Each structure stands twice: as C-alpha cells, then as structure tokens.
C-alpha cells in the first residue's frame, strides 16, 4: 500500500512539474532562483526529447507500481487516473518535440519581454 501511495504522489509531482514548466516564467520573471530552476528544467525537458529519454519521474512511478503489485496494469484513484491522462499524452514523438520547442520559445519570449521592460 505504501508503494501505491508513493506512486500516486509521484504522478502528482510529475503533473506539477509539467505545470511549472508551462507557467514558471510568470513566477521566474520576479525571482531569480525560480528563473534559473525553470530554465534548467526547460533545458532538461529539451534533452529528454532530443535523446528520446524517459523522464526519471516516469521510471520512479513504474518502479513503485511494480513494487506495489507487479501484475496490475493500473490501480489508482480518480484524480491519479486523469492526471496520468494529461501527463502521458498519446501523441507522436515528433509532435511532442515540437510542443516542447514551442514551450521553450514561449517561455524564452516571456523572459526576454520582461528583461526588455527593465532597460
């Protein structure tokens, strides 16, 4: 049961991480630490897609679920079920790469726009 709870928590952390990558620039324009963490996260996302790696949070979740019950394909709560549907989109790899590039470009534009206003 403990492994299941940790697997579900991992999915929620994964969801919030993705959400942070999408909107982190809004917070990052105000705080340097958040900006650095956000930009590093975007670079990490680009590397994951460029080298076709699987996110470490996905590995952790799969491992935790296998420890809970190796034969079960899915067990979880309502919230976790729909959160996983958002995180693990069923789109092609190239579409996901383009979306990641657009996300990085948009966030870069937000940072540059904010920087331009200061000067």
N, C-alpha and C positions, 0 to 999 in steps of 0.2 A: 504494500500500500504506500509506503514511503517513496518508493521509486516512481509510482504513478503520480504522486503529488509533485515531486521534483520535475518530472517530465512535463506536467501541465504548467508549472511555474516557468520552465524553460521556454515553452511556447509563448507565454505571456511576455517574458523578457524579450524574446525574438520579435514579437509584434511591436513592442515599444521601441526597440532598437530601429526597426524599419521606419516607424513613425518619426523618430528622431532624425533619421537620415532625410526624410522628406521635409520636415519643418524646422530642423535645427538651426538653419541660417537666420531665422527670425530671432531666435534667442542668442545665436552666435554673434549677431551684429552688435549686441550690447555687452557681451562678456568675452574677453579674450580666451579664457580657458575653455569655454564652450565652443568657441570658434575653432580652436586647434583640435579639440576632440572630434568635432563634427567633420572637419576637413580630413582628418586621419581616417575617420570612419568611411567617408566617401571614397578615399583612395583605396582602402581595404575592399570596399564593395567592387570597385573597378578591377582590382587584382583578382578577386574571386571569379568575376565573369570573364576576364581576359584569359585566365588559365584554366577555366572550367572546373574550379574547385568547388567543393561543397562547404557551406558555412559551418564553422565549428559548433554553433548552436544547434544546427540540424543533427550533426553527429552525436552531440550530447543527448538530445532528445531521443533519438533512435536507440542509443545505448541504454538510457534509463528505461525506456519502454520495454526493451528486450530483457532487462533485469526484472521488471515487474512481472511479465508473463510473455515468454518468447513466442508462444503460439497465437497470441491475439494480434490481429491486424489493426484494430482500433478499439480503444476504450478511453473514454474521457467524458467530460462534461459538455453541455450545450455550448457554453462560451468557448471552450477549447476547440470544439469541432469547427465552429465558424471562424475562429481566429486562424486556425490552420488553413482554411479555405482561402483566406486573404494572403497569408504568408506564402503558401505553396501554390502560386498561380499556375494554371495549366496553359502556359504559352510556350512558344518555341524559344530556344536558347538565343537566337539572333534577336528576337523581339525583346527579350529581357535585357540583352546587352544594349540595344538602342534606348530602352527606357532608362537604364542606368546612366547612359551618357547624357540623356536629356535631363535627368535629375541632377547630375553633377553640373551641367551647364547652367541650369536654372539657379542652383544654389550659388555658383560662382558669380552669376549676374547679380544676385541679391547682395553678395558681399562687396562686389565692385561698385554697385549703385550706392550703397551706404558709405563706402570709402570716398566716393566722388563728392558726396554732400559735405564731408568734413573739410575738404580742401577748397 
